[in-house]
Amino acid sequence: MTTTPYTSPIPVRRAHLGDAIASEWTKIRSLRSTVWTLGVMVLVVAGVGILLAVAIGRIPEGGEVGGTALDLGMVGMLLGTVCVITLGVLTITSEFGTGMIRTSLTACPSRGRVLAAKCVVFFGLVFTITTLVSAFTAAAQSAVLGSTGGATAGQWVRATFGVGLFMATLGLLSLAVGTLLRHSAGAITTVIGLVLMPFVLAIGLYTENLQPLRSALVEYSIPSMLAALYSGGSMDAAAPSGWQPLGIMLAVTAVALAGASVALDRRDV
């Protein structure tokens, strides 16, 4: 009696990056932390921005804005960085905390591919949300004040598209730190500390000899570089201006992700 070997009707093929991206998309959209962090960020950015525009619009002198109406969006977006940092860290540390990372790496043994998929999905999601909320807030502020304050097309692009790229890159930096530390609270505290530390250090550097260092700490801090995307830059020619803050953030994040990739590949899970 002869038997016919069983052949599965399901096609067998090699897994690729697209499969890992689909898996990570399923994970990130099914997490409650994604809805809460991005939802709060949208409310904070739009709410604070519109409230500031309404408050300035009620000033008896006519509500003149120093700069442009777009600059008002920076306050809410700076608060929104906490949400993006938190989500970036949780994107990887939540799997280390639950042990899900072992399942992920069993299904996809290529650890670099897993990290790359997380970066692609996270960056795309945060970039889309922050760009849309930035554009909505800028339009709402201009409508409330009845003017953009002379904002140019370049300023509009930086305050929407540029800010979206900057925030998504900051989130990737947080994801890299989370990969290195593997602890949610520790990684979130570390990245928020990196955001605040330059200002804290600058307070203590009050002597005249340390003035250049104090200025550099403030000018190259994350809040100052975010503000430069809205305003175009400060009066100091040495400070980052235009698109330079985004380039600096991309370079720092690339180095951090390279270190995170090496650590993920070499350490046990």
PLY file of the C-alpha trace (Angstrom):
ply
format ascii 1.0
element vertex 269
property float x
property float y
property float z
element edge 268
property int vertex1
property int vertex2
end_header
0.00 0.00 0.00
1.41 3.31 -1.00
0.77 6.57 0.75
0.90 10.06 -0.70
2.91 12.55 1.32
0.82 15.39 2.73
1.31 18.73 1.06
0.06 21.82 2.84
-2.16 24.08 0.72
-0.63 27.08 2.49
2.24 28.48 0.40
5.59 28.37 2.14
7.89 31.33 1.66
10.66 33.11 3.49
9.59 35.77 5.96
10.63 39.32 5.18
10.53 42.80 6.70
6.94 43.33 5.54
5.79 40.42 7.70
7.55 41.89 10.74
5.99 45.30 10.04
2.52 43.74 9.83
3.11 42.00 13.16
4.32 45.18 14.86
1.39 47.15 13.46
-0.99 44.62 14.99
0.77 44.98 18.33
0.93 48.77 18.49
-2.67 49.36 17.39
-3.99 46.83 19.89
-2.22 48.35 22.90
-4.22 50.65 25.16
-1.08 52.68 25.83
-1.05 53.74 22.16
-4.57 55.12 22.34
-4.01 56.86 25.66
-0.64 58.45 24.92
-1.46 59.66 21.41
-4.98 60.65 22.42
-3.70 62.77 25.30
-1.04 64.28 23.04
-3.65 65.36 20.49
-5.84 66.90 23.20
-2.93 68.71 24.82
-1.42 70.07 21.60
-4.72 71.23 20.10
-6.29 72.31 23.39
-3.37 74.36 24.70
-2.69 75.89 21.30
-6.28 77.03 20.75
-6.65 78.28 24.34
-3.52 80.40 23.94
-4.84 81.85 20.68
-8.19 82.67 22.30
-6.49 84.29 25.31
-4.20 86.42 23.13
-7.09 87.33 20.85
-8.93 88.88 23.82
-6.09 91.24 24.70
-7.48 94.81 24.38
-4.55 95.93 22.23
-5.71 93.55 19.54
-3.92 90.39 20.47
-0.68 91.01 18.63
1.63 88.00 18.68
5.39 88.38 19.05
6.48 86.40 16.00
3.77 84.45 14.21
0.61 82.66 15.25
2.37 79.39 14.47
4.75 79.92 17.40
1.86 79.37 19.84
1.73 75.70 18.90
5.13 75.09 20.47
3.82 75.16 24.07
1.34 72.32 23.57
3.78 70.31 21.47
6.45 70.60 24.17
3.98 69.10 26.64
3.16 66.45 24.05
6.79 65.27 24.02
6.10 63.46 27.30
3.42 61.37 25.56
5.65 60.57 22.58
8.57 59.65 24.84
6.34 57.37 26.91
4.92 55.57 23.88
8.37 55.20 22.31
9.72 53.51 25.42
6.67 51.28 25.94
6.80 50.08 22.34
9.76 47.89 23.29
9.89 47.71 27.11
6.32 46.41 27.43
7.46 43.26 25.61
10.45 42.84 27.90
8.18 43.29 30.92
5.65 40.64 29.85
8.12 38.27 28.20
6.42 38.77 24.83
9.82 39.64 23.36
10.76 35.94 23.49
7.74 35.06 21.36
8.53 37.87 18.92
12.14 36.75 18.50
11.11 33.11 18.17
8.73 34.00 15.35
11.36 36.30 13.79
14.87 35.24 14.83
16.40 38.24 13.05
16.55 40.71 15.93
17.60 43.57 13.70
14.51 42.99 11.58
12.27 43.12 14.66
13.80 46.41 15.81
13.60 47.87 12.29
9.93 46.90 12.02
9.16 48.56 15.35
10.94 51.72 14.20
9.08 51.84 10.87
5.64 51.33 12.44
6.25 53.71 15.34
7.77 56.44 13.17
4.97 56.28 10.61
2.23 56.41 13.24
3.69 59.25 15.33
4.73 61.27 12.29
1.22 61.08 10.83
-0.54 61.99 14.08
1.78 64.86 15.07
1.81 66.36 11.57
-1.98 66.32 11.35
-2.50 67.78 14.83
0.17 70.43 14.16
-1.55 71.47 10.93
-4.97 71.53 12.59
-3.70 73.58 15.54
-1.87 76.05 13.30
-4.98 76.55 11.16
-7.20 76.95 14.23
-4.85 79.49 15.81
-4.70 81.50 12.60
-8.51 81.44 12.37
-8.94 82.58 15.98
-6.41 85.41 15.64
-7.56 86.30 12.14
-3.98 86.29 10.86
-0.86 84.13 10.66
1.31 87.06 11.69
3.18 87.07 8.41
4.24 83.41 8.52
5.96 82.28 5.34
5.37 79.02 3.47
8.67 77.71 4.83
7.54 78.37 8.41
4.27 76.53 7.76
6.18 73.51 6.44
8.55 73.46 9.43
5.73 73.97 11.95
3.77 71.02 10.55
5.84 68.57 8.50
9.11 69.44 10.26
7.62 69.19 13.74
6.06 65.85 12.83
9.47 64.52 11.76
11.15 65.93 14.88
8.62 64.39 17.27
8.69 61.00 15.54
12.49 61.02 15.69
12.38 61.90 19.40
10.11 58.90 19.84
12.65 56.70 18.05
15.34 57.98 20.40
13.10 56.94 23.31
12.60 53.52 21.70
16.38 53.13 21.44
16.86 54.03 25.11
14.10 51.57 26.04
15.90 48.84 24.07
19.14 49.59 25.90
17.66 49.79 29.42
14.77 47.29 29.06
12.89 49.00 31.89
9.89 51.25 31.30
10.18 53.62 34.27
13.95 53.85 34.01
13.94 54.56 30.27
11.13 57.15 30.46
12.89 58.92 33.34
16.20 58.86 31.43
14.80 60.44 28.26
12.79 63.08 30.14
15.97 63.79 32.10
17.82 64.33 28.81
15.13 66.85 27.84
15.32 68.79 31.12
18.97 68.34 32.12
20.47 71.11 29.91
18.27 73.73 31.58
19.01 72.40 35.07
22.77 72.44 34.40
22.57 75.92 32.87
21.13 77.28 36.12
24.31 76.33 37.96
26.71 77.62 35.30
26.33 81.27 36.20
29.97 82.44 36.06
31.19 84.54 33.15
33.80 81.96 32.10
31.10 79.31 31.68
28.82 81.52 29.57
29.65 79.72 26.26
28.90 76.33 27.79
25.68 77.60 29.35
24.52 79.04 26.04
25.35 75.82 24.17
23.42 73.69 26.68
20.31 75.82 26.24
20.55 76.31 22.47
21.09 72.60 21.72
18.49 71.32 24.17
15.46 69.51 22.77
12.94 72.24 23.77
15.06 74.96 22.14
15.51 72.98 18.93
11.77 72.29 18.81
11.12 76.02 19.27
13.55 76.79 16.43
11.43 74.73 14.03
8.46 76.98 14.83
10.27 80.33 14.86
13.11 79.63 12.45
15.85 80.21 15.07
17.15 82.71 17.60
19.15 85.90 17.14
22.35 83.96 17.91
23.90 82.89 14.61
25.59 79.92 16.30
22.30 78.43 17.51
20.52 75.79 15.39
18.01 77.34 13.00
15.78 76.34 10.12
16.01 72.59 9.51
19.25 72.16 11.49
17.48 70.95 14.69
15.95 68.06 12.74
19.34 67.10 11.32
20.88 67.08 14.81
18.06 64.96 16.21
18.33 62.48 13.31
22.09 62.11 13.85
21.76 61.52 17.61
18.91 59.05 17.11
20.83 57.12 14.44
23.73 56.61 16.85
21.37 55.54 19.65
19.54 53.07 17.39
22.82 51.59 16.20
23.80 50.97 19.82
20.36 49.55 20.59
20.59 47.16 17.62
23.98 45.86 18.78
22.75 45.44 22.37
19.57 43.63 21.28
21.56 41.28 19.06
24.19 40.37 21.66
22.26 40.19 24.94
20.03 37.40 26.16
16.30 38.01 26.44
0 1
1 2
2 3
3 4
4 5
5 6
6 7
7 8
8 9
9 10
10 11
11 12
12 13
13 14
14 15
15 16
16 17
17 18
18 19
19 20
20 21
21 22
22 23
23 24
24 25
25 26
26 27
27 28
28 29
29 30
30 31
31 32
32 33
33 34
34 35
35 36
36 37
37 38
38 39
39 40
40 41
41 42
42 43
43 44
44 45
45 46
46 47
47 48
48 49
49 50
50 51
51 52
52 53
53 54
54 55
55 56
56 57
57 58
58 59
59 60
60 61
61 62
62 63
63 64
64 65
65 66
66 67
67 68
68 69
69 70
70 71
71 72
72 73
73 74
74 75
75 76
76 77
77 78
78 79
79 80
80 81
81 82
82 83
83 84
84 85
85 86
86 87
87 88
88 89
89 90
90 91
91 92
92 93
93 94
94 95
95 96
96 97
97 98
98 99
99 100
100 101
101 102
102 103
103 104
104 105
105 106
106 107
107 108
108 109
109 110
110 111
111 112
112 113
113 114
114 115
115 116
116 117
117 118
118 119
119 120
120 121
121 122
122 123
123 124
124 125
125 126
126 127
127 128
128 129
129 130
130 131
131 132
132 133
133 134
134 135
135 136
136 137
137 138
138 139
139 140
140 141
141 142
142 143
143 144
144 145
145 146
146 147
147 148
148 149
149 150
150 151
151 152
152 153
153 154
154 155
155 156
156 157
157 158
158 159
159 160
160 161
161 162
162 163
163 164
164 165
165 166
166 167
167 168
168 169
169 170
170 171
171 172
172 173
173 174
174 175
175 176
176 177
177 178
178 179
179 180
180 181
181 182
182 183
183 184
184 185
185 186
186 187
187 188
188 189
189 190
190 191
191 192
192 193
193 194
194 195
195 196
196 197
197 198
198 199
199 200
200 201
201 202
202 203
203 204
204 205
205 206
206 207
207 208
208 209
209 210
210 211
211 212
212 213
213 214
214 215
215 216
216 217
217 218
218 219
219 220
220 221
221 222
222 223
223 224
224 225
225 226
226 227
227 228
228 229
229 230
230 231
231 232
232 233
233 234
234 235
235 236
236 237
237 238
238 239
239 240
240 241
241 242
242 243
243 244
244 245
245 246
246 247
247 248
248 249
249 250
250 251
251 252
252 253
253 254
254 255
255 256
256 257
257 258
258 259
259 260
260 261
261 262
262 263
263 264
264 265
265 266
266 267
267 268
